[in-house]
Amino acid sequence: MTDKAPDQMSFEESLQELEKIVQNLESGKAPLEESISAYERGITLKTQCEKKLKEAQEKIEKITMTPDGQLGTVPFTVNE
């Protein structure tokens, strides 16, 4: 695990660490306290990945649909 905050990680970094956590948990070799800590971190990483995917989906939707329902582009803003 890294000490980097999940909200400071790229989607790819978060996903890669999440995959490592899952592998370690599935192996069953980690002590209980370490497993619990890893599970908690994994939940945080999963939430962050879902957030980034939702943001990407919103950007794609902005690119593909104009306000009148036609294909085109409209400016994307984070506050919408």
N, C-alpha and C positions, 0 to 999 in steps of 0.2 A: 504494500500500500504506500501511497505517497502522502505527504503532509499537505499537499496543495489543496486549497479549498475547491470543492466541486464547481462553484460558480465562476472560478477562475480558469477552469479547464475547458479545452475544446470538446466538442461532441466525441471525437475520435479518442481522445485521452480518457474521457469518462467511460466510454464503452469498453476500451481495452482494460482499464482497471476493474470494471464491473465483471468482465469475463474472467479475470484472474481470481477475483473474490469467489465467484461461483465455482470455479475449478477447485479452489482450496476448501470451500465448504463441502463440496461433493466428495472430496477425498476423505473427509472425516478425521484427518490427522492433527488438526489444530486443537489446542486446549479449548475448553468451553468458553472461558472469558474472551479469548482471542476470536473465537467464532462469533460470539455475540457482537463484539465490536466491529468485526468485518461485516456482519449482516446489517448492522445499523448504517455503516458507511455505504454498503451496497444499495440500501433503500434511498439514501440521499443521492447517490450517483444515478440511480434509475429515475428518480424524480427530475433531476437536472437534464438527463437525456430526453425524457418526455417533453420537457419545456422547450428544449432546443428544436426538437422535431416539430412541435406545434408552431413555433415561430417560423420555421422553414416552410411549413404547409401554408401558413398565412401569407407569406411572401409569394409563394407559387400561385395561390388563389388571386392575389392582387395582380399578378402578371397576366393571368389567363382570363380574367373576367373584368370587363368594364362595368360601370354602374348600370348601363342599359342591357347587360347580359351578353354582350358581344365579346369575342376574343380581342384582346389588345392588352394595353398596359395602363395602369394607374399608379400614381406615386404611393409607395408604402411608407407608412409612419408607424413607429413603435407604439404610440399612444392610442391607436385606433382599436 
